[in-house]
Amino acid sequence: MFRNEATKAEDFKNKFSELMKKFRGLESIRLDSEYLRATQAYIDRLYNDCQTLDDEIFSDIKIAEMSNLNRLQKLKLKNSYKKDKHKHKALNHELDQKTFI
């Protein structure tokens, strides 16, 4: 909703409140992950902040919130970045071994 220029503050508050009701209705399962803790903190902070949201403030925070979401995405993908790096090293090592045979 942050990327859509047509989204108004009231539409965002209504949709986010509806999603939070569904979210709060789910049974909580504790998973000890840095990404999940950061996501939970982000959602709680955004929900509290959006209670006093108007169109002017909403247009100001869109870019900042998209940046925060990008940080969460990087945190989520952090482990796969490491795995890709090691896959590349393993592939190079295998190729080096084949050239010596």
N, C-alpha and C positions, 0 to 999 in steps of 0.2 A: 504494500500500500504506500510505502514511502516513495517508490519510483514513479507512481502514477501522479502526474501533475494535477489531475482533476479531483483527487481525493481531498476532501475538506476535513477540518478538525472534528466536526460533529460525526461525520461518517466513520472516521477512524475510531473515535471514542466508542461509538455504538458497536462496531464490529469487534474491537478489542475487548470490550466488556463481555460481549456474547461468548467470545473464545475463552476468556478467563473463567467464566461460569462453568463451561465444559471442562476446562483444565482443572479447576478446583474440585470438580465432582469426581475426578479420577482417583483411584487408589494410589497413594504415594509409595514408590519403591525406591529405597536408598541405594543409589549406585555411586561409588566413590570415584568420580572422574572430574578432573579439572574443568573440562569442557561443560559437563552437565551442571556443575556448581556455578560456573560463570553464566551459563544460559539461564538458570533459575534466578540468579541475582539480577540479570539484565531484564528479564520479564517482570519481576517484582518491582524494580525501579521504574521501568517504563509505565507500568500500570499505575503506580502512585503518581508519577509525573503527569499522566494524561488526564487525570481527574480535573485539572484546572486548565486544560488546553483550549486555546482559541485559534482561529485561522492564522493570525499573525505569528504567534509562537510556533504553531505547527509548521509553517513554511520555513521558519528559521532553524528548526531542529531536524528537518528531513535529512540534510546532508550529513550532519553529525551522527544521526542514528544509523544511516546506511554505512558509515565508517565503523561504528560499533558492531554492526552485524557482520561486516567483513572481517573484523578481528575475531569474532566468534567462529566464523567459518575457517579461518586460518588455524585457530586453536583445535578445531575438530579434525582438520586434515594434517595436523602436525605429525602424527605417527606415520601416515602414508608417505609424507615427504621423506622421512628417514628410511622407510622401506624401499622406496624408489632409488634412493642414493645407494643403498647396499646392493640392490639388484644390479645396478649399473656396474659396481665394483666386481660383483660375482661374475657377471657376463664377461667383463674384460679379463678376469683371471682365467676363465674357461677358454677364451680365445687364445690367450698367451700359452696355455698348456697345449692346445691343439697344434699350434705352430711349431712347437718343439718336438712333436712326435714324428 
